[in-house]
Amino acid sequence: MHQGGPYGTPRHPHRIGMATSPSEKEQLQHERHELLEQLTDWLETPMLVLGFVWLLLLGIELIWGLSPALEHLSLGIWVLFILDFALKFILAPAKLPFLKSNIITLISLVVPALRLFRLARVLRAARAVRGLRLVKVVGSLNRGMKALAASFGRRGIGYVVGLTGVVLLLGAAGMYAFEKDVPNGLGTYPEALWWTAMVLTSMGSEYWPKTAEGRTLCFLLALYGFAVFGYFTATLASFFMGRDAEDQGAEIAGSAQIEALHEEVRQLRQELRNSRSANP
């Protein structure tokens, strides 16, 4: 005997191979999106701490090199980053947009894997090693940017100051790793740190990077310095304009003076209405 729902429709259409309705697909995507947000909230603090530790280890690797214990620690953090990325990719409702928005993170996770394969023997040439380090530096800066954004917010002055500090320290470590072995290069990390500070402040120096990786990193540092210089200029301008607006003796009328003028105009209008009503 045929058993069906109202109007003869099957009670469980999905059991007989019928396609899922659009509303069910939207509900499933909504549930997966909520689960992804919950997972991101749970892992935010641990990944934040690991992100800063990763940046510290990268700086040590570029300047002095890692000891065996620190290499194992770096490898363990890298594995945790891969697991975190894999879980978020599995739960992401839209796979392709997720990959597009995290392409730099994906590349930074793939590069360390080259050390684990025999392909690394082919990549032991100095140029190949510097190229991999450049990708790792850029990817780590991207991770540091996300970690700082989670801590301070993308529009806060604390975020910009913190990110500038990370770019300065890690950028100097990258420049030192790229330029320390070339003739008349950046022989010490303090020298690379001073050079990077000059680039970020748009002052420049007489030294010009000699390796292709150093020039690429120099170009990225200069772009960041140009952008953050404009931000700080706008912030200082807003600060002094706010001070002028509060100053009664400022040459430019501020909000307090304008509000006082509006209040006087309102009082004059009220007095005119009262005089008209008193003398019809």
C-alpha positions as CSV (number, residue, x, y, z in Angstrom):
1,M,0.0,0.0,0.0
2,H,1.3,3.4,-0.9
3,Q,2.1,5.7,2.1
4,G,2.5,9.3,1.4
5,G,2.2,12.7,2.9
6,P,-0.5,15.2,2.2
7,Y,-1.6,15.5,-1.4
8,G,0.1,12.1,-2.2
9,T,3.7,13.4,-1.8
10,P,6.3,11.1,-0.3
11,R,7.0,11.6,3.4
12,H,10.8,11.3,2.9
13,P,11.7,12.4,-0.6
14,H,15.5,12.3,0.0
15,R,15.3,8.6,0.7
16,I,14.2,7.9,-2.9
17,G,16.9,10.0,-4.5
18,M,15.1,13.3,-4.9
19,A,17.3,16.4,-4.9
20,T,17.6,18.6,-1.8
21,S,15.5,21.7,-2.0
22,P,17.1,25.1,-2.2
23,S,15.9,25.9,1.3
24,E,17.5,22.8,2.8
25,K,20.8,23.7,1.0
26,E,20.6,27.3,2.4
27,Q,20.0,25.9,5.9
28,L,22.9,23.5,5.6
29,Q,25.2,26.3,4.5
30,H,24.0,28.5,7.3
31,E,24.7,25.7,9.8
32,R,28.2,25.2,8.4
33,H,28.9,28.9,8.5
34,E,27.8,29.1,12.2
35,L,30.0,26.1,13.0
36,L,32.9,27.7,11.3
37,E,32.4,30.9,13.3
38,Q,32.2,28.9,16.5
39,L,35.4,27.1,15.6
40,T,37.2,30.4,14.8
41,D,36.1,31.8,18.2
42,W,37.4,28.7,20.1
43,L,40.7,28.7,18.3
44,E,41.3,32.5,18.2
45,T,43.3,32.8,21.4
46,P,45.5,29.7,20.9
47,M,46.2,30.6,17.2
48,L,46.9,34.2,18.3
49,V,49.6,33.0,20.7
50,L,51.0,30.5,18.3
51,G,51.1,33.2,15.6
52,F,53.3,35.5,17.7
53,V,55.6,32.6,18.7
54,W,55.9,31.7,15.0
55,L,57.0,35.3,14.2
56,L,59.6,35.1,17.0
57,L,60.9,31.8,15.8
58,L,61.2,33.1,12.2
59,G,63.1,36.2,13.4
60,I,65.5,33.9,15.3
61,E,65.9,31.6,12.2
62,L,66.7,34.5,9.9
63,I,69.2,36.1,12.3
64,W,71.0,33.3,14.2
65,G,69.4,30.1,13.0
66,L,67.3,27.6,15.0
67,S,68.6,25.0,17.4
68,P,67.2,21.4,17.0
69,A,64.7,22.0,19.9
70,L,63.5,25.2,18.3
71,E,63.2,23.5,14.9
72,H,61.0,20.9,16.4
73,L,58.9,23.6,18.1
74,S,58.6,25.4,14.7
75,L,57.6,22.2,13.0
76,G,54.9,21.5,15.6
77,I,53.4,25.0,15.3
78,W,53.4,24.6,11.5
79,V,51.5,21.3,11.8
80,L,48.9,23.0,14.0
81,F,48.5,25.8,11.5
82,I,47.9,23.2,8.8
83,L,45.3,21.4,10.9
84,D,43.6,24.7,11.7
85,F,43.5,25.7,8.0
86,A,42.2,22.2,6.9
87,L,39.4,22.3,9.5
88,K,38.3,25.8,8.4
89,F,38.5,24.7,4.7
90,I,36.3,21.7,5.3
91,L,33.7,23.7,7.2
92,A,33.7,26.7,4.8
93,P,30.4,26.8,2.8
94,A,32.2,28.3,-0.2
95,K,35.5,26.6,-0.9
96,L,36.8,28.8,-3.7
97,P,36.2,32.2,-2.1
98,F,37.8,30.8,1.1
99,L,40.9,29.8,-0.8
100,K,41.1,33.2,-2.6
101,S,40.9,35.1,0.7
102,N,43.6,32.9,2.3
103,I,45.9,32.4,-0.7
104,I,48.9,33.9,1.1
105,T,48.3,31.8,4.2
106,L,48.1,28.7,2.0
107,I,51.4,29.5,0.2
108,S,53.1,30.1,3.6
109,L,52.0,26.7,4.8
110,V,53.1,24.9,1.6
111,V,56.6,26.4,1.5
112,P,57.9,24.7,4.8
113,A,56.8,21.4,3.4
114,L,59.5,21.5,0.7
115,R,62.0,20.8,3.4
116,L,60.4,17.5,4.1
117,F,60.8,16.2,0.6
118,R,63.8,15.2,-1.5
119,L,63.0,18.1,-3.7
120,A,64.7,20.2,-1.1
121,R,68.1,18.8,-2.3
122,V,67.4,20.5,-5.7
123,L,66.4,23.8,-3.9
124,R,69.6,24.1,-1.9
125,A,71.0,26.7,-4.2
126,A,71.4,30.0,-2.6
127,R,68.9,31.8,-4.9
128,A,66.3,29.1,-4.3
129,V,66.8,29.2,-0.5
130,R,66.4,33.0,-0.5
131,G,63.3,32.8,-2.6
132,L,61.7,30.4,-0.2
133,R,62.7,32.6,2.7
134,L,61.1,35.6,1.0
135,V,57.8,33.7,0.6
136,K,58.0,32.6,4.3
137,V,58.7,36.2,5.4
138,V,55.7,37.6,3.5
139,G,53.4,34.8,4.6
140,S,54.4,35.3,8.2
141,L,53.8,39.0,8.0
142,N,50.4,38.3,6.7
143,R,49.7,35.9,9.6
144,G,51.1,38.6,12.0
145,M,48.7,41.1,10.5
146,K,45.7,38.9,11.1
147,A,46.9,38.2,14.7
148,L,47.2,41.9,15.4
149,A,43.9,42.6,13.8
150,A,42.3,40.1,16.1
151,S,43.9,41.8,19.1
152,F,43.5,45.5,18.4
153,G,41.0,45.8,15.5
154,R,42.0,46.9,12.0
155,R,41.3,50.6,12.5
156,G,42.9,51.2,15.9
157,I,46.1,53.1,16.3
158,G,47.4,50.3,18.4
159,Y,47.0,47.9,15.5
160,V,49.0,50.2,13.2
161,V,51.8,50.7,15.7
162,G,52.0,47.0,16.5
163,L,52.0,46.0,12.9
164,T,54.7,48.6,12.1
165,G,56.8,47.2,14.9
166,V,56.4,43.7,13.5
167,V,57.2,44.8,9.9
168,L,60.3,46.7,11.2
169,L,61.7,43.8,13.2
170,L,60.9,41.0,10.8
171,G,61.6,43.0,7.7
172,A,65.1,43.8,9.1
173,A,65.6,40.1,9.8
174,G,64.7,39.3,6.2
175,M,67.0,41.9,4.8
176,Y,69.8,40.8,6.9
177,A,69.3,37.1,5.8
178,F,69.2,38.2,2.1
179,E,72.0,40.8,2.1
180,K,74.6,39.6,4.7
181,D,76.6,37.4,2.4
182,V,76.9,39.8,-0.5
183,P,79.9,42.1,-0.9
184,N,79.5,45.3,1.2
185,G,76.1,44.1,2.3
186,L,74.2,44.5,5.6
187,G,76.8,42.9,7.9
188,T,74.9,43.0,11.2
189,Y,71.3,42.9,12.2
190,P,71.4,46.4,13.9
191,E,72.6,47.8,10.6
192,A,69.7,46.0,8.8
193,L,67.3,47.3,11.4
194,W,68.5,50.9,10.9
195,W,68.3,50.5,7.1
196,T,64.7,49.2,7.4
197,A,63.7,52.0,9.6
198,M,65.0,54.5,7.1
199,V,63.0,52.8,4.3
200,L,59.8,52.8,6.4
201,T,60.1,56.5,7.2
202,S,60.7,57.2,3.5
203,M,64.1,58.8,4.3
204,G,66.1,56.0,2.5
205,S,69.8,55.4,2.7
206,E,72.8,55.0,0.4
207,Y,72.7,51.2,0.5
208,W,70.7,49.5,-2.3
209,P,69.9,45.8,-2.0
210,K,71.9,43.6,-4.3
211,T,69.9,40.4,-4.3
212,A,66.6,40.0,-6.2
213,E,64.9,38.9,-3.0
214,G,66.3,41.9,-1.0
215,R,65.0,44.2,-3.7
216,T,61.6,42.7,-3.7
217,L,61.4,42.9,0.1
218,C,62.7,46.5,-0.1
219,F,59.9,47.4,-2.5
220,L,57.2,45.9,-0.2
221,L,58.7,47.7,2.8
222,A,58.6,51.0,0.9
223,L,55.0,50.5,-0.1
224,Y,54.0,49.8,3.5
225,G,56.0,52.8,4.7
226,F,54.3,55.0,2.2
227,A,50.8,53.8,3.3
228,V,51.4,54.0,7.0
229,F,53.1,57.4,6.7
230,G,49.8,58.7,5.2
231,Y,47.8,57.1,8.0
232,F,50.0,58.7,10.7
233,T,49.8,62.1,8.9
234,A,46.0,61.9,8.8
235,T,45.8,60.8,12.4
236,L,48.0,63.7,13.5
237,A,46.0,66.2,11.4
238,S,42.8,64.9,13.0
239,F,44.3,65.3,16.5
240,F,45.4,68.9,16.0
241,M,42.2,69.8,14.2
242,G,40.3,68.4,17.2
243,R,42.5,70.5,19.6
244,D,41.8,73.6,17.5
245,A,38.1,72.9,17.6
246,E,38.2,72.8,21.4
247,D,40.4,75.9,21.7
248,Q,38.3,79.1,22.0
249,G,41.1,81.2,20.7
250,A,41.9,79.2,17.6
251,E,41.8,81.0,14.3
252,I,39.4,78.4,12.8
253,A,36.1,78.2,14.4
254,G,35.5,74.9,16.0
255,S,32.4,72.9,16.9
256,A,32.0,74.7,20.3
257,Q,32.0,78.2,18.6
258,I,29.6,77.0,15.9
259,E,27.2,75.5,18.5
260,A,27.3,78.8,20.4
261,L,26.4,80.7,17.3
262,H,23.5,78.4,16.6
263,E,22.3,78.8,20.1
264,E,22.4,82.6,19.8
265,V,20.4,82.5,16.5
266,R,17.8,80.3,18.2
267,Q,17.5,82.7,21.1
268,L,17.1,85.7,18.7
269,R,14.4,83.9,16.8
270,Q,12.6,83.1,20.0
271,E,12.8,86.7,21.1
272,L,11.4,87.9,17.8
273,R,8.5,85.5,18.0
274,N,7.7,86.7,21.6
275,S,7.8,90.4,20.6
276,R,5.5,89.7,17.7
277,S,3.0,87.9,19.8
278,A,3.2,90.6,22.5
279,N,2.6,93.4,19.9
280,P,0.0,92.2,17.3
